[in-house]
Structure formats: C-alpha cells, structure tokens
Amino acid sequence: MDKRPVGVFDSGLGGLTVVKEIKRVLPGESIVYLGDTARVPYGTRSKKTVEEFSLQNINFLLRKKVKCVVVACNTASAQAYRKIRKKSSVTTFDVIVPAVKAATKNGQPKVIGVIGTRGTIKSGAYKRKIQKVGPNFKVFELTCPLFVPLIEEGELRGELIRLCVDKYLIPLRKKKIDTLILGCTHYPLIKTVIEKRIGPKVKIIDSGKEVTKELFAYLTKKQMLAPENNKPRDEYFVTDLTQRFIKVAEMFLGESLKRKIKEVSVN
C-alpha cells in the first residue's frame, strides 16, 4: 500500500478530464494536479521549449512526493516524453501510447483517424506509433483548432459545436475510418456530439480512459494502491490563476474548486 499521491500535469486545464477519470476508477488515490496555464498552449512552442517546460513541471510534482506521474498533455507526450522518462525518478505515463494500444488492439487492418491540436498533429507521434505496430494500419490525422476555445467557452452541445464537429469530421467520414482517437484531453467533453456525428460504427478512443487503465494496472501490480480506508487529499495548482480558469476547471472536473486551486511558479 502506498498513500503518496499520483501526479498529473498538463499545459492547461484539459488534463482535468484525465483527473476525473482517475478519480472515478481509483477513488482512494490522492491527486496533485499542475496546469501550466501561464504558458499554455504548448502546441505553438519549439520541441526544446516543450521539453524545458515539461521537466520543470515534473520537478514540481516530484517535490510533492508523488509516487508516479501522468503526462496528461498530448503535446508534451509527443515531444518531451522521452526526456521526461529519463529525468523522472518515478514511473511516468504518457497519453499517446495507451491510446495507440487501444486503437490497434487485435492487430486487424484498420482505418484510424486522429484528431488533435496543431502541435500534436504536427509532431506525427500518433501516426508513427500506430504504423510501428503494423504498416497495415491506415492513419488519417486532422487538426481541430476551434474545438479547444469552443469547449473552454462552454459550448459542449447545441448547434455551434455540432457545426464545428461536422466541419472537421466530414473529411474523416469520407475516409471511412473505423476508429477515432481523441488526441486532446479537452475532446472527451464533446464526445457525445462526436459520436453522433461520426457514426455508430466508429470506435472512439479516449486517451484519458486508456492511460487510467494502465495506471490502475501498474499500481495494482506493484502493490502501490492507496489503502482502502484512505481519505484522498487532492491538490490543484496552476501557474496563472484567474476567475475564468477556475470556471473552466470546475466545468472540466465537475466540482467546485474555488478554495482548492493555488497559483505557483515552476521555473
């Protein structure tokens, strides 16, 4: 048994969808979350800068005595995970590999769509890892730059988000994909709309759910789960705290955070 918290970081607040899933599957675990809101987005930064920011985030979480870290940021997972893994003194999980494993399960020839931010798609990380599993997989990647701002404005249902989803997903429907990876931790908030517009035959892969499965398996195997009677103590940190971020964070997590979020410096 291990009462130490699980560390989670993201470039902003999208990683809170991963935290929500961890809390659902592992309700006894304490969480330390860091959102680098002062420097979001990472997708427009150079690889070197993303690595630098990610290592600063990891060091902050390590100072909080976490027992492992989930990199709940697709851009950091794509561009900095190798360096993170080398520098971290605890086991780290990225959100890309678990999603790829789920999408390529059973090794059948598939047509896989990947949607994400410009930074994630530009990195080509998903496509490389999928085709490393097998060259028989066809992969179509697509940037969806309007999803994040719309989601953060609370446009989770209704005509506006439906039109935006159609704008991006119609090209993927024409490719006759059978699997769609949500390559951004914001996107699960509009998963219902995506499912309706992409069609019932397309399997949706939520990277947050997949990385949580890996986290659960790891903690179980290593006998590092928190005790059954543990009372979780969650901590939330951001590098720039505004009322808007509190509102968005509460929407992502589904609970009040007014007295739980603190502003910190990591550099």
N, C-alpha and C positions, 0 to 999 in steps of 0.2 A: 504494500500500500504506500502511496506517495501523495501527500497533501499539497505539494507545491503546485502552483498554478500553471495553466497552459498559456503560452504567449501567442498572440496573434497580431500581425501588423499589416497595414495597407497604406497606400499613398493617400487615401482619403477615408471615406466612411463606408464604401461599398463592402468592405470586409466584414461589416457588422452582420451581413446576411450569413456569412460563414459562422460567426459567433452564435447567431440564433440557432443554426443547425447543430453546432456543438452542444449548446445548452439543451437542446431537445433530446439528442442521443445520449449525452453524458451529463445529466443534470447535477451530478455530485461534484463536477470539476469546477474549480475557480478559474477565472479568465482574467488575464491582463491584456487589454487591447490598446494598441497605439495607432492612431491615424495621423499621418504626416500632412495635415491639412494646410500648413503654411507653404508647402512646396508642391502640392497637387496641381496639375497632373504630372505623372512621371512619363507619360507617353510621348511628350514633346522633348524630352531630355536625351542627352547622349548616353550611350551604354556606360561609359566611365562614371558619369554623374549618378545614374541609377544605382550603380554598384556602391558608390560612396554613400548615398542616402540610405540604401538598404543595410549596409554594415553599421551605420550609426543607429538605425532602428533596432537591429539585432543586439547591439551592445546595450542599449537602453533596457531591452527586455531581459537580457542576462543579468543586469544589475537588480532586477526584480525577482531573481532566483526562480525563474521558470524552469520546468522540467523538460519542455520541448517547445518548438516554435512552428506555427503555421504561417507561411508567407501567403497571405490572402490577397495578393495583388498579382494580376496576370503579367503586368509589365516587369515587375521585379522578379517574378518566377521565370519569365522568358530571358531576361537579360542579366540577372545577377545571382541566380540560384547556385551556380557552381561555386562562385566566390563565397557566398553565404555559407554554404555547406562546409567549405574549408575552414572558415574563420569561427564558426559557431562551436561552442563546447557542448551543446546539446543537440539531439536529433532534430532536424528541420524537415518540414513537409512543404512542397510547392503545390499549386492548384492545377498545374498543367498535366503532369504525369498521371495522377489518378483519373482525370477526365479522359485522357487518351486510352488508358487501360479499359475503361468502361465502354468507350466508343468502338474499340477494336476487339472486344471480347468475342470469343469463339472463332476468331480468325476468318470469318466469312468475307468474301468480296463485298465491300460496301461503298456507298457514295456518301461521304461525310461532309457536312457543312460546318464551318466555324465562323461565328460572329464575335466581334470584339472591337476594342478601341483601335485607333490608328497605330499606336505604339505596339500593341500586342500583335496585330496582324502583320505589321511591317517586319517584325522580328522573324516571322516564319516558323516560330517554335512549335506550334501545333502540327503544322504540315510535316516538318522534319521528323518529329517524334512518331507521328502516325505512319509515315512511309518507312520509317526504320523498323516498325513492327512487321510491315509487309508491303511490297510495292503494288500489290493488287488493290489497295485502297485508293479510291479517287477522293481527292480533297479539294473543296472549294472554300476559300476564305473571303470574308467580306467585312469591311469596316462599317460601323453603325454610329457615326459621331453624334447624332441627335438623341440617341437613347439616354445617355447619362444626364444631360441637362434637363430633359423632359421628366425623367424619373425623379431627379432631385427637386423639381418643381411640383411633385406630387401627381403628375399625370400618369397614373397607373392603370386607368381604364377610361373608356369613352372614345369618342370619335377621333380626337387628335392623335392619341397613341396608336390607335388602330391604323390610321392613315400612314403613320410613320413606319409601323411594322410592315405594312404592305409594301411601302416604298423599297424597303431593304430586302424583304424576304421573297418577293415575286421572282427575282433572278435565281434564287436558290431553288424555288419550287420548279422552275423550268429545267434545272439541272437534275431533277428527280432524286434529290437526296433522300436517304432513309434514316439518317442520324444527324442531329444538330447539336453541336457543343456550344453552350453559353459561355463564351470566353471572356466574361467580365462579371465581377461579383455583384454589380448593380442589376443585371438582367433577370435574376430569379424573381424580382419584384413585378415583372411584367410577363412572367412565364405563362400565365393563363391566356393572355392575349396572343402570345407567340404560338402556343399550342393550337388555338383556334384558327389562326391564320395560315400556319404552315401545313396543317392537315393531320388527321388522326393516325396516319400510318408512319409518321416520322417520330423516332425516339429522341426525346430531349435529354441531354446530359447536363446536369447541374454540377459544376466543378466543386461547389461548396459541399454538396452532399457526398460527393465521391471522396474528397480529402478527409471528411469526417469519418467515413468508413475506415480509411487507412489509419487515422489517428486512434480510433477505437480498437482496431486490431493490434496496433503497436502497443498501446498502453496495457491491453489485456495480456498479450504475450509476455511482456516484460514485467508483469505484475506491478505496474505503476499507476493503476487506477486509484482515485481517491477513496478513502474508507466509505463504507455505505452510510455511516452516520455523519459524514462530513457536511458542514454547513458552508456552502460556497461563498467566497468573498470576491466579487468581481470589481475590477478597477478599469476605468476608461480614461485614456489620455489622448490629447490632440496637441499639435504644435501651434495651432492658431484657433482660439475658441471664440466663436461668435454665436449670437442667438439663432442665426439661420442654421448653423451646423448642428446645434442642439435639436432643432426642429427636424432636420433631415435624419439625424441619428436616431431619434425616437421613432420615426417612420420606419427606418430600416430594422430596428430591433424589436419594435412593438411594445416598448415600455418607457416609463418616464426616466429621464437621465439628468434632470436639471441639477441635482446635487451630487451626481456621480462622475461627471466629466471634469477633468482638470487639464489646464494648459501646462505644457512642459517644453523645455528645449532639449534637443537631442544632439546638437552639433557643437 
